[in-house]
């Protein structure tokens, strides 16, 4: 029996061994070889995003592997793969996550962790190195999922990866912000007519605090500031009520106005702006300064046009406790703090030839940051030929519409008014004239002024002359231009003794100035440098020379500038005073999570040299709802140091700020501020309470819904879509849509058209897409507008592009146009002529070649291809589409024969 059993075991052993090798024992990687039957071409996906142009791979005996070089290219990884040395080095998604792969050493090192390679980690295939997806997931610290049924390689990560963020940005630009494809005026507009009355939005800031000075005196301060904006009598209005330190109303400003960039105000006047109440006026060339006060203003000048061709003035609301910075072409050139009058002013800011990009950044005590970007061009086309601009104003300068107390004396008190016109003669020449009457230092003057402007090459030259009723006169010559890569500005002024100007010193006889702006390249960095020199002559024979230089530079995220000012006066009699040499250092930026702003002043030469004053403000965020702020300053003249420390906590409906401060002279202070806003609730009626500023900016409520019948309007039975993200130009943002499909977008710049659209990358279903590119809204301050954004089902359009004679047309850009002629999608044909438009909303479309491509290949833009996507026909292949050669028009010789 035992002998028989032993015989049976010996016979069965080879079968068991064979079965074990076939089903249980591991097979060495060398036994698997790459073949066409196992090859794969996978689409790399992250959510709805398609990354790269596909990844090659193989189905092995131990799972799926993918080509490492394809992964590097698709993810745009900074990894160098050297097949000769059989090494790969670089970093994976983060600079700190260094990566070294050594095939000969059989090891991989990621950061400080080194591990050995197994036989199945990397396969040698004809295309290169094929890495197992499980291994690649460990290296990249993500999850790679294989979906062979749909030929997909899906990336799942617990964070936003660099390539994912880049693809999302590209998707937003191409789908939501089609600035380069068509004009905003061609898109659907959200028209919200003015009403006789619209409930205003109100911003409130109230504070209470106590202080003790160095002598031991104590005082309790109670302040509030209320700003409101809305509509009345079919016009916008705003109002600002501010108190003094005792809580007693101190000033009330009121203004009603209309702004229309299309110049449709007041019928034949074709005005762009009208304001009554507390307004600001425009300056003239030589006589009159820009002022604020109660009055009226009317103009048809384009919105944002500078006051004069070489300088402009910025004014705006600046609540108590706020600071303002001014940047020109990303250079910090100005800084101001609230002065108690609720306004910021940057007066007579010089302009450079070309495009001037100004950014005004406001910083609030509760951690608020408000940005206002303005583009001001200076060039030959600043006034179109045969266009006439005008302005007219009347004003009681220096006084608010409603005054609660006595006025402080100012130079510009009194009624003033005037008119001005500008006319474009041709593409390079324009003229201007103005007549103005004003009171300055309690004396009235009337000015008649004229100027002519001419573009000469890359320069703009203006000659101006003025005369007053007292027999005085003045002349000025100006030049703004570009000399190579250097911006140049020059000015000369001559004033007759009977000509008294608000813009220049009373005893000035002449002034000549020259300024240069240039960016020096130091290594890979550009450092802006500004130089200015001024020579003044006075009526008493004295003169002065002033020179200044400013250098701006960026150190990582810190924008810093240093300004040196030198002045030397020459006396007509006696010895000259010592020259003055001052230095100012300003900085603004971030160090980690700390936001820094500061300024220091030094006297390097003169009567009193040394350090004068300094102030540094630091702000950092302790969470989404919490901010800290500290201020450190020192005044050397008074030998007084000051330290302040504050904390802001933002709640849904309001924000609280507490601050304490102390000085080296023994003074201490503390305050508590409450900020909140009230406004109409566009969602369900009633009043909306928010910690955001509702009155100073525009708002929009977006409703996202599934447009079942395709009419573009929401019916009661059409469902809404939640958790959808909305984009609104470059500044507006809001929370994802709630369960009612709504979200409110705040912080919109007033009277600046903005495209509000759906971020298609946030949609859960790739076959549901926005019905259009969005809706253009022109926000009005304090007024919430409502826009409906429809979603429709989407499909695909494919075909093959060929040239005449059946030749393949590869690498050609094709555009998909909707029924209104707008480009909704673009794509390029593949090497074999195949093209594909993905995620196309249902509707009727036609195809054409991109204009640039058609010009290069000398073909007609029109393609004989139309298509309609419907629910029943969501995937359409239109077959072969022929590209027709452009017609060549033959020219006839004198003998009547033709030649091509």
LOLOZA-526804 format. One record per residue: x, y, z of N, C-alpha, C in turn; residue in one letter. Coordinates in steps of 0.2 Angstrom, whole numbers, plus 5000, padded with zeros to 4 digits. Layout:
N
XYZXYZXYZa...
end
This chain:
900
500449945000500050005000500450065000x500950065004501450125005501850134998x502050074996502450074989502050104984x501350084984500950104978500850184979x500750204985500650284986501250324984x501850294986502450324984502550334977x502350284973502350284966501950334963x501350334966500850384964501150454965x501450474970501750534972502250554967x502650504965503250524960502950534954x502450504952502150524945501750584945x501450604951501050664951501450734952x502050714955502550774957502650824951x502850794945502950844939502350884937x501750854938501150894937501050944942x501150934948501050984953501551044952x502151024951502651074950502451114944x502251084938502051124932501451174934x500951144938500351184940500651244944x501051234949501351284953501651334950x502051314945502451364941501951404936x501351374934500951414930500451454934x500251434940499751474943499951504949x500451484953500651504959501351534959x501851514956502551534957502651594952x503051644955503151704951503551694945x503351724939503751724933504251774932x504851764931505351814930505151864925x505251934926505051984921505351964914x505951934913506251924907505851874903x505351844905504951794901504351834898x504251894900503751934896504051984891x503851984885504152024880503552074877x503752134875503252174872503052154866x502452154864502152144858501552184856x501352194850500852234848500152224851x500052154852499352144855499352164862x499852174866499852204873499852284873x500052314867500152384868499552424869x499552484872499052524874499152594873x498652634871498752704871498152734875x498352764881497952794886497852864886x497252894887497152964888497252974896x497653024897497853044904497353094906x496953084912496453124914496453144921x496353204923496253224930495553264930x495053224933494353254933494153254925x493953314923493753324916494353344912x494953364915495453384911495853324907x495953334901496453294897497153324897x497553284900498253314901498753274895x499153314892499553294887499253264881x499553224877499353204870499253124870x499253094876499153024877499752994880x499752934883500252894886500252824883x500852804881500952734878501052694884x500852624883500952574888500852504886x500952464890500852394889500452354895x500052304893499752264898500252204899x500552204904501052144906500752094910x501152044912500851984916500752004923x500952064925500952094931500552164932x500152174927499752234927499952274921x499852344922499952384916500552434918x500952444913501552494913501452544908x501752604910501652664905502352684904x502452724898503052744896503252804900x503852804903504152854908504252924904x504452924898504552984895503953014893x503452984891502753004890502453044897x502553004902502353034909502753104910x503353104909503753164910503453224906x503353204900503153264895502453284897x501953234898501253254900501253294906x501553274911501553304918502053364918x502453374913502853434912503353434918x503653374920504053364925504753384924x505153414928505853434927506253374929x506253324925506653264925506953254919x507653244920508053224914508153154914x507953124908508053044907508653034902x509153004904509752984900509752914899x509652884893509652814892510352784892x510752834890511452804889511752784896x511652834901511952814908511452784912x510852764909510252734912510052764919x510052834919509852864925509352924923x508952934928508452994927508453034934x508553104933508653144939508153204938x507953234944507553294944507153294950x506553324949506053324955505353314953x504953294957504253274956503753314959x503453364955502953414957503153464962x503653444967503853494971504653494971x504953554972505653554972505953514977x505653514983505953474988505953404987x505453374983505453304982505853284976x506553284978507053264973506953194971x507253174965507153104962507753084958x507953024960508552994956508452924955x508452904949508352834947508952814943x509252754946509852724943509752654941x509652644935509452574933510052524934x510652544933511252504934511352484941x511252534946511252524953510652484956x510152484951509452454954509152484959x509152554960508852584965508552654963x508052674967507752744966507752774973x507952844973507952884979507552944978x507052954982506553004982506753044989x506953104988507153144994507753104998x507653085004508153055008507952975009x507452955005507252885005507452844999x507852795000508152754995507852684995x507652654989507352594989507652554983x507552484983507852444978507252434973x507452424966507052414961506952344960x506252324960506152254958506152234951x506152174949506152154942505552184938x504952184941504352204938504252284938x504652324941504552394942504652434935x505152414931505352444925505452394920x505052394914505152344908505552384903x505952354899506252384893505852364887x505552414884505152404878505452444872x505152434866505452474861505452544861x504852574865504852644865505252674871x505452634876505952654881505852614887x505752654893505652624899504952624901x504652564902503952564904503852544912x503652594915503552584923502852564925x502852514929502252494932501852544935x501152544934500752604937500752604945x500852544948500852544955501552574957x502052564954502752594956502752664955x502452684949502452764947501952794952x501452764955501052794960501352814966x501852764968502252774974502752834973x503052834967503552884966503252954966x502652964962502353024962501853044968x501753004972501353014978500653034976x500352994971499653004968499452934967x498752924965498452864963498352864956x498652814952498452804945498052744944x497452764941496952714940496852694933x496852634931496852614924496052594923x495852624917495152604915495252584907x495352514907495552494900494952494895x494252494898493752494894493652554890x493852614893493852674890494552704888x495052664889495752684887495952744891x495852744898496052804902496552784907x496952834909497452834914497152894919x496852874924496552924928496952944934x497153004936497553024941497053054947x497153024953496853044959497353064964x497253134966497753154971497353194976x497653204982497253244988497453314988x497753334982497953404982497953424974x498053494973498053514966498753514964x498853474958499553464956499753524951x500353534950500553594946500253584939x500353534935500053524929499353534929x498953504934498253514934498053584935x498453624939498253694940498353734933x498953714930499053744923498553734918x498353674918497753654913497153684915x496953694921496353724923496453804921x496953834922497053904920496953904912x497253864909497153864901496453854900x496053804903495353794902494953854903x495153894909494753954910494854004905x495454014903495654064898495254054891x495253984889494953974883494253964883x493953944888493253934888492853994892x493154034896492754074900492954154898x493554164896493854224895494054234888x493654234883493854234876494054304873x494454334877494654404875494954404868x495354354866495754364860495254334854x494654314856494254284850493754334848x493354364853492854414851492754474856x492454524853492354584858491854564863x491854594869491354584874490654614871x490654664867490054684865489654634861x490054584858489654534854489354484858x489454484864489254424869488554454872x488154404874487554424878487654474883x487254524884487254574889486754564894x486954574900486454584905486254654906x485654674904485454744904484954754910x485154794914484754804920484654884921x484054904918483954984917483955014924x484155074924484055114930483355124932x483255134938482555134941482555204945x481955224946481755284950482055284957x481955224960482255214966482455134967x483055134970483355064971483655064978x483455024982483655024989484455024989x484755064993485455074993485855014997x486455004995486854964999487255015004x487354995010487655035015488254995018x488855035018489455015022489555055028x489655015034489655055040490255035044x490655085046491255075051491155115057x491055085063491055125069491555095074x491855145078492355135082492255175089x492555145094492555175100493255165103x493555215106494255205109494355255114x494855235118495155285123495855295122x496155355124496855375124497055415130x497655405131497955455136498655475134x498755545134499355575131499855575136x500455605134501055595138500955645144x500455685144500355735150499855705155x499555645153499155605158498355625156x498255665151497555685149497255625145x496655615147496255555144495655585140x495555545135494955565130494655495128x493955505127493555445124493355465117x493555425112493355445105492855395103x492355425099491755385096491755415089x491855365084491855385077491455335073x491155365068490755315063490855345056x490755305052490755325045490255285041x489855315037489355275034489355295026x489455245022489455255015488855215012x488455245007487955215004487955234997x487655184993487655194986487055154983x486655184978486055154976485855194969x485155194968484955234963484355274965x484255334962483755374963483655424957x482955424955482855464949483155444942x483255384942483555354936484355374935x484655384941485355394941485655364947x486355344947486655324953486755374958x486855354964486955404969487455374974x487855414978488255394983488255444989x488355424995488355475001488855445006x489155495009489655475014489455525020x489355495026489255535032489755515037x490155565040490655545044490655595050x490855565056490755605062491455625064x491555675069492155685072492255635078x492755655082492955605087492455605093x491955645093491455645098490855615096x490855585090490255555087489755605084x489955665084489455715081489555715073x489055725069489155725062489555785060x490055765056490555825054490455835046x490355795042490255805035489855755032x489455775027489055735023489155755016x489355705012489455715005488855675001x488555704996488055674992488255684984x488155634980488255644973487755604969x487455624964487055594959487455594953x487455544949487855534943487655484938x487855494932487755434927488355434923x488555364922489155354918488955304912x489155324906488955284900489555284895x489955224895490555224891490355234883x489655214882489455224875489255294873x489255344877489155414876488455424873x487955394877487255404875486855444880x487255484884486855524889486655594886x486055624888485855684886485855694878x485555644875485455654868485955674864x485855734860486355764856487055774859x487055784866487655804869488155744869x487855684869488255624868488755614874x488555634880488955634886489155564888x489755554892489955494895489855494902x489855564905489855564912489455634914x489055624919488755684922488655674930x488855724934488755724941488555784944x488155784949487955844953487955824960x488255874964488355864971489055874973x489355824976490055834978490455804972x490855844968491155824962491855854962x492255824958492955854956492955874949x493455924948493455964942494155944938x494155954932494855944928495256004929x495955994928496356054928496456074921x496656144920496856164914497656164913x497856184907498556174906499056214910x498856274912499356314915499056354921x498356364921498056404927497756374932x497356324931496956294936497056224939x497056214945497156154948496556114948x496556044949495956004950495756014957x495156024959494856034965494255984967x494055984973493455954975492955994978x492355984978491856024981491156014978x490656054981489956044978489856084972x489556044967489456074960489156024955x489356034949489055994944489655984938x489655934935490155914930489855874924x490055894918489755854912490355854907x490355794904490855784899490655724894x490955724888490955664884491655634883x492155654887492755624887492755544888x493155504885493155434887493255424894x492955364897493055354904493755334905x494055354910494755344911495255384908x495055434904495555474900495955524905x496555524904496955564909496755644909x496955674914496755744915497155784909x497755774908498155804903498555754900x498855764894499255714891499855684894x500155724899500755694902500655684909x500155694912500055684919499255674921x499155644926498455634928498355634936x497755634939497655634946497155584948x497255544953496855494955496555514962x495955514962495555524969495055464970x494855454976494355404978494255404985x493755364987493555354994494055314998x494255345004494755315008494555325015x494155265018493855275024494455285030x494155305035494655315041495055255043x495655255044496055205046496355165040x496155185033496455145028497055175025x497455145021498055165018497955155010x498355195006498355184999499055184996x499155134991499755134988499655144980x500055174977500055184969500655154966x500455114961500955084957500855104950x501455114946501455134939501855074936x501555034931501954984928502354944933x501954924939502254884944502754914948x502854984948503355014952502955054957x503155044964502855084969503055154969x502555204967502755274966502455314971x501955294975501555334980501255304985x501155334991500855304997500555365001x499955345004499655395008499155365013x499055395018498655375024497955415024x497455385027496855425028496955485032x496755545029496855605033496255635036x495755595037495155615040494555645036x494755655029494255685025493955635021x494155565022493855515018494055505011x494555535009494855535002495555515002x495755484996496455484994496555524988x497155554988497355594982498055584980x498155564973498855564970498755614965x499055674966498955734961499555734957x499355754950499855764945500355714944x500155654944500555594943500855594936x501455594935501755594928501555524924x501455534917501355484913501955474908x502055414906502555394901502255384894x502655384889502455374882502255304882x501655284879501455214878500955194883x500855134885500355114889500555124897x500155154901500355164908499855124912x500055074915499655034920499755054927x499155084929499155104936498755054940x498955044946498655004951498655044958x497955054960497955084967497655024971x498055014977497954964982497754994988x497154984991496955004997496954955002x497154975008497254925014496854945019x496354905022495954925027496154895034x495854925039496154905046495854835048x495354805044495054745046495454695041x495954705038496354665033496054665026x495654715025495354715018495954745013x495854715007496354735001495854754995x495854814993495554834987495954854981x495854824975496354844970495954874964x496254934962495854964956496454974951x496354944945496854944939496554994934x496955034932496755084926497355084921x497155074915497555084909497555154906x498055184905498055254902498555254897x498355254890498855264885499055334883x499655344882499855404879500255394873x499955424867500255414861499855454856x500055444849499755484844499055474843x498755414845498055404844497655424850x497855464855497555474861496855514860x496855554854496255584852496055564845x495555534843495455514836495355574832x495555564825495455624821494655634820x494555704820493855734819493355714824x493655694830493255684836493355744840x492855764844492855824848492655804855x493055814860492855804867492755874871x492255874875492155934879492055914886x492155964890491955964897491656034900x491256034905491056094908490856074915x491056124920490956114927490856184930x490456174936490356234940490456204947x490756244952490956214958491056264964x490856244970491056284976491556244979x492156264977492756224979492856224987x493056164989493256164996492756155001x492056154999491556145003491156085001x490856045006490455985004489756015003x489355965000488655984999488256005005x488355965010488055985017488655995022x488656045025489156065030488856065037x489156035042488856035049489256085053x489756105051490156155055490556205051x490956245054491356295050491856265046x492056295040492556275035493256295038x493656255036494356275037494656315031x495056355032495256395026495656355022x495556365015495956325010496056375005x496656365001496756404995496256414990x495856354989495456354983494656364985x494556404991493856414992493556464987x492856454986492556494982492256464975x491756494972491456464966491956474960x491956424956492356424950491956384945x492156394939491856354933492156374927x492056334922492256344915492156284910x492356294904492256244899492856234895x492956174892493556154888493356114883x493756114877493656074871494256044869x494255984866494855954863494655924856x495055934851494855914844495455884841x495255824838495755784834495755814827x496355844825496355864818496555814813x497055774814497155714810497455664815x497755604812497955554816498555574821x498855624820499455644824499355714827x498855754826498755824828498155834831x498155874837497555894840497655954844x497055994845497056064848496556064854x496656104858496256114864496256184866x495656204869495556264872495056264878x495156314883494756314889494656384891x494156394895493956464898493756444905x494056474910493956454917494056514921x493556524926493556574931493656544938x494056564942494156534949494456584954x494256564960494556604966495156564969x495656594970496256564973496556614978x496656594984496856644990496456704990x495756694989495256744990495256804984x495656784979495656824973495456794967x494956824963494656784957495156804951x495256754947495556764940495256724935x495256754929494956714923495456704918x495456634916496056614912495756594905x496056614900495956584893496556544891x496456484889497056444887496956404881x497556394878497456354871498156314871x498056254867498656214866498556174859x499156154857499156114851499656054852x499455994850499855934852499955904845x500555874845500855844838501255784840x501155724837501555664837502055664832x502655664834503255664830503655604831x503655554827503955484828503655454835x504155434839503955404845503855454851x503755514849503655574854502955604853x502755634858502155684858502355744861x502255804857502455864859501855914860x501855954865501255994866501556064868x501256124864501356194866500756224868x500756254874500256284877500356354879x499856394879499856474880499256484884x499356534889498756554893498856634895x498256664895498256734897497656744902x497756794907497256804912496956874911x496456894914496056954914496457014916x497056994920497457054923498057074918x498057044912498557054908499157014908x499156964912499756914913499656864907x500256824906500256774901500756724903x500656664901501156604902501156564896x501756524895501856474890502156414893x502056364889502356294892502456254886x503056224886503156174881503356104884x503056054881503155984884503255934879x503655884881503755824877503755764881x503455714878503455644881503555594875x504055554876504255504871504655444873x504855414868505255354869505855354865x506455354869507155354865507455284866x507355244861507655174862507155144867x507455114873507055084878507055134884x507155194883507155244888506555294887x506155294892505555344892505855414894x505655464890505955534892505355584892x505355624897504855684898505255744899x505055804896505355864896504855914897x504955974901504456024901504856094903x504556144900504856214901504256254902x504256304907503656344908503956414909x503656464907503756534908503156574910x503156604916502656644918502756714919x502256754916502356834917502156854924x502456904927502356924934501556934935x501156954930500456964932500056904931x500356844929500056784929500156744935x499556734939499656694945499256624944x499656574945499356504943499256464950x498756424949498656374955499056314955x499356304949499756244948500556254949x500756314950501456334951501456384957x502056384960502256434965502056504963x501856544967501656614966502256654963x502856644966503456684964503856654959x503556604955503956574950503956614943x504556614941504656654934504656594929x505156544930505156494924505356434928x505256374925505456304927505556264921x506156224922506356184916506456114920x506256064917506355994920506455944914x506755884916506955834912506955774916x506555714914506555654917506655594913x507055544915507155484911506955424915x506655374912506455314915506755254911x507155214914507455154910507455094915x507455034912507554974915508154944914x508654944919509254914918509254834919x509554794915509554724915510154704919x510054674925510654654929510554574930x510954534927510854464926510154454923x509754414926509054394923508554444925x508754494929508254544932508254604929x507654644928507654714926507454754932x507854804933507854854938507654924935x507054944937506855014934507155064938x507455114934507755174937507455234934x507355284938507055344936507455404938x507655454934508055514935507655574933x507655624938507355684936507755744938x507755794934508055864936507655924935x507655974939507256034938507656094940x507556144936507856214937507356264938x507356304943506856354944507156424945x506856474942507056544943506456574946x506556624951506056654954506056734953x505456764954505456834952505956874956x506156854962506656894966507356884964x507456844959508156834956508456764959x508156734964508356674967508256614962x508656564963508556504958508656444963x508456384960508556324963508656264958x509056224960509156164956508956104960x508556054958508355994961508455934957x508655884960508755824956508555764961x508255714957508055654961508155594957x508255544960508255474957507955424961x507655374957507255324961507455254957x507555204961507755144959507255094962x506955054958506455004961506754934959x506654884964506854824963506454774967x506454714964506054654968506554604971x506354594977506754534980506254484982x506254434978505754384978505054414978x504654424984503954444984503954514987x504554554987504554614990504754664985x504254714984504354774980504654834984x505254854982505554904986505854964981x505855024984506055074980506455124984x507055154982507455204985507455264981x507255324984507255384981507755434985x508155464981508655514983508455584980x508355634984508155704982508755754985x508955784980509455834981509255904979x509355954983509156024981509656074983x509756124979510256174980509956244978x509856294983509656354981510156404981x510056454976510456514975510156574976x510456614981510156674983510356734979x509956784978510156844974510656884978x510556884984511056924989511256884995x511856884997512056845003512256785001x512456745006512756675005512156625004x512356575000511856524998511756475004x511156455005511056405011511356335009x511456295014511756225012511256185008x511556145004511056105000510756045004x510156025002509755975005509855905001x509955855005509955785002509555745006x509055715004508555675007508555605004x508355555008508355485005507655455008x507255425004506655395006506755315003x506555275008506555205006505855175007x505555145002504855115003504955045001x504455005004504454935003503754905003x503554855000502854825000502954754997x502654715000502654644998502554595003x502754535002502654475007503354435008x503354415015503854375017503554315020x503554265016503154205019502354225019x502054215025501354235025501254305028x501854345029501854415032501854465026x501354505026501254565021501554625025x502054655021502454705024502354775020x502354825023502254895020502654945024x503154985022503455025026503855085022x504055135026504355195023504855225028x505455245026505955275030506155335027x506355385031506555445028507255465032x507755495028508355515030508555575027x508855615031509155685029509955675029x510255665023510955655022511355715022x511055775020511455835020510955895022x511155945024510756005026510856035033x510356065035510456095042510356045047x509955995046509855945051509855875048x510455835049510555775045510355715050x510255655047510155595051509455565049x509355515053508655485052508155525055x507555525051506955575052506355535055x506155485051505555445053505555385049x505155335052505055275049504455245052x504155205047503555165049503455105045x503355045049503254985046502654955048x502254925043501654895045501654815042x501554775047501554705045500854675046x500554635042499954595042500054525040x499754485044499754415042499054375044x498954325041498254295041498354235046x497954225051497954175056497454115054x497054125048496554085046496154115041x495654085039495254115033494854175036x494654175043494254225046494654275051x495254265051495654305056496354325053x496454395055497054425053497354465059x498054475059498354505064498754565060x498854625064499154675061499554715066x500154735064500654775069500954825065x501054885069501354945066501954965071x502454985068503055005072503355065068x503355125072503555185069503955225074x504455265071504855315075504955375072x504755435076504855505073505455535077x506055545073506655565076506555635079x506155675075506155745077505855755084x505355715086505055715092505255665097x505755625094506055565098505455525101x505055505097504455465099504355405095x504355345099504255285095503555265097x503255225092502555205093502555125091x502155095095502055025093501255005094x500954985088500254965088500154895086x499654865089499554785088498754775088x498554745082497854735081497654665079x497054655080496754585078496054595075x495954565069495354565066495054495065x494354495067494054435066493454445062x493354405056492854415051492354365052x491754385053491154335054490754345047x490254305047489854305040489554375039x489354405044488954465044489254525046x489854525049490154585051490954565053x491354615054492054605056492154655062x492554625067492754655073493554665073x493754725074494454745075494654775081x495054745085495354775091496054795090x496254855093496954875092497154915099x497754905101498054935106498754965104x498955025107499555055105499855085111x500555095110500855135115501455165112x501655225116502155265113502755275118x503355295116503855295121503855355126x503355405124503255465128502755455134x502455385134502055375139501255375137x501155395131500455395128500255315126x499655305128499355235126498655255123x498455205120497755205117497555135115x496855125114496555065113495855085109x495655035104495055045101494754985099x494154985097493754925095493254955089x493354925083492954945077492554885075x491954905073491454865070491354885063x491354835058491254845051490754795048x490254825045489754775042489454815036x489054785032488754815026488054785026x487554825023486854805022486654825015x486254775012486054785005485554745003x485254754998484654714995484854644994x484454594996484654524995484354504988x484754494983484554474976484254404976x484354364981484154294981483454284983x483254304989482554294991482254364994x482454414992482154484994482454495001x482154555004482454575011483054605010x483454605016484054635017484554585018x485154595015485754555016486254585020x486554555025487054585030487654545028x488254575027488854545025489454585028x489954545029490654585031490954615025x490754595019491054625013490754695012x491154735008490954805006490454795000x489854815002489354804996489254874993x489354924996489154994993489655014988x490355004989490855034985490954994979x490754934978490854894972490154864970x490254834964489654804961489654724963x489054704962488854634964488454604958x488454534958488054494953487854434956x487254414955487054344957486954304951x487354244951487254204945486854144947x486454124943485954064943486154014938x486453954940486653904935486053854935x485853834929485253794928485353744922x485053694921485053654915484453674911x484653694905484153724900483953674896x483353634898483153584895482853594888x482453654887482153664881482653714877x483253734879483653764875483553834873x483053874877482853944875483253994879x483753974883484154014887483854044893x483254034895482954064900482654004905x482754014911482553964916481753964917x481453904916480853894918480753854925x480153854928480153834935480353754935x480153714930480353644930481053624928x481453674926482153664924482653664931x482953604932483353594938483953644938x484153664944484753704945485353654946x485953684946486553644947486953674953x487153634958487553654963488253644963x488653674967489353664967489753674961x489453724957489753754951490153814952x490753824950491153884951491053934945x491053994947490954054943491554094942x491654114936492254164935491954234933x492254284935492054354933492654394932x492854394926493454434924494054414928x494454464930495054444934495054454941x494454494943494454514950493854484954x493354474951492754454954492754374956x492454354962492454284963491854274968x491654214969491154204974491154124976x490754104980490754044982490453994977x490553934977490153884972489453894973x489053874968488353884969488053844974x487553864978487253824983486753774980x486353754985485853704983485253734979x485253794979484753834974485053854968x485653834966486053844960486253924960x486253954966486454024966487154044969x487454094967488054114971488054194969x488354224974488454304974489154314973x489354354968489954374966490054444968x490554464972490654534974491354554972x491454624974492054654972492154674965x491654684961491654694954491754774953x492254794949492354864948491854894944x491554954947490954984944491155014937x490555004933490555034926491155004922x491354944923491854914919491554844917x491454834910491054774908491554714910x491154664912491554604914491154544912x491454494910491154424907491054384913x490454364915490354314920490154244917x490454194918490354134915490454074920x490354014917490453954921491153924920x491453904926492053874925491953794923x491953784917491753714915492153654918x492753674921493153624924492853594931x492353644933492053624940491353584939x491153574932490553534931490653454932x490253424935490353354937490253304931x489953324926489853284920490153314914x490653284911490953314905490453324899x489853284899489453294893488853344895x488953384900488553444902489053504901x488853554897489353604896488953674896x489253734897488953794897488653804890x488053834889487753844883488053904879x488453944883488754004879489354024883x489754074881490354094884490254134891x489654154892489454194898489054254896x488954294901488554354900488954414903x488954464899489354524900488854574905x489154584910488854634915489254694916x488854754916489254814918488954834925x489354824930489154834937489054904939x488554914943488454984946488554974954x488955024957489055014964488455014968x488454964973487854954977487254914974x487254904968486754874965486854804963x486454754966486554684964486254664957x486554634953486254614946486154544946x485754514942485554444942485654424935x486054364934486254334927486054264928x485754234922485654164922486154134917x486454084919486954044915486653974914x486453964908486153894906486753844905x486553784907486953724905486553684900x486853654895486553604890486953544889x486653494886487053434885487553444879x488053404879488653424875488853354871x489053364865489253304861489953314858x490053284853490753284849490653294842x491053334838491053334831491753314829x491753274824492453244821492353244813x492953234810492953234803493653224801x493753224794494453224791494553284786x495053314787495253374783495753354777x495553374771495953354765496053414761x496553414757496653474752496453444745x496453494741496153474734496553414731x496253364728496553304726496653254731x496353264737496353214742496953204746x497353254746497953254750497753274757x498153234762498053244769498153314771x497753344775497853414778497953414785x498553404787498753394794499053464797x498953474804499153524807498853594806x498253594804497853654802497353664807x497353734809496953754814496253764811x495753744815495053744812494653774818x494153814816493653854821492953824820x492653814826491953794826491553864828x491053884823490653944824489953924826x489653964831488953954832488553994827x487853994828487354024823487454094822x487754124828487954194828488654214825x488954164823489654184820490154184825x490054164831490554174836490954104837x491654114838492054054838491954024845x491753964846491653924852492153874854x492453844848492953794849493453804844x494153784845494653784840494953714841x495253684836495653624836496153624830x496553574830497053564825496953494822x496953494816496953424813497553384814x497553314815498053274816498553264810x499053224811499453214805499053174799x498553144801498153104795497553144793x497453214796496953254794496353244799x496353204803495753194808495753254813x495153274814495053324819494453304824x494453334830493953324834493753384839x493153404839492953454844492553414849x492853424856492553394861492053444865x491653414869491153454874490853514870x490553494865490153544861489453554863x489253604866488453614867488053594861x487453564863487053554857486853614854x486753614847486553674843486853664836x486753714832486953724825487653754824x488053724820488753754820488953744812x489453784811489853784804490653784806x490953764801491753764802492053814797x492653834799493053874795493753864797x494253884793494953884794495153954798x495553944803495854004806496154054801x496054114801496254164796497054164795x497454154801498154154800498354094796x498054034798498253974795498053974788x497454004786497254004779497754044775x497954104778498454144774499154104773x499354064778499954034777499953974771x499353944771499353884766498953904760x498753974760498454004754497853964752x497353964757496753924756496153974758x495553954756494953994758494853974765x494554024769494354014776493753974776x493353984771492653944772492753874770x492353834774492353764773491653744772x491553704768490853674766490653624771x490553644777490353594783489953624788x489353604789488853624794488653564798x488453574804488353514808487853534814x487353494816486953504821486953454826x487053464832487053424838486453424842x486153364843485453364846485553304851x485053294855484953244860484953174857x484653174851484653104847485253094843x485653154842486253144838486853184841x487153154846487653194850488353184848x488453134844489153114842489053114834x489353164831489253174824489953174820x490053134815490653134811490453154804x490653214802490453244796490853214790x491353174791491653144785492253184783x492353184776492853214773492653294772x493153334774493053404773493553434768x493453464763493953484758494153554760x494753564760495053634760495253664753x494853714751494953744744495453794744x495853784738496453834737496153904736x496453954738496254024737496254044730x495754084728495754104721496354154719x496654144714497154194712496854244706x496854304707496554354703497154364697x496954354691497454364686497454444684x498054464683498154534680498254534673x497954584670497954594662498554634660x498854614655499354654652499054704647x499454754645499154804641498954774634x499154724632498954694626498354654626x498054644633497454614634497554544636x498154514636498354444638498354444646x498254394649498254384656498954354658x499154374664499754344667499554324675x499754274677499554254684499954304689x
end
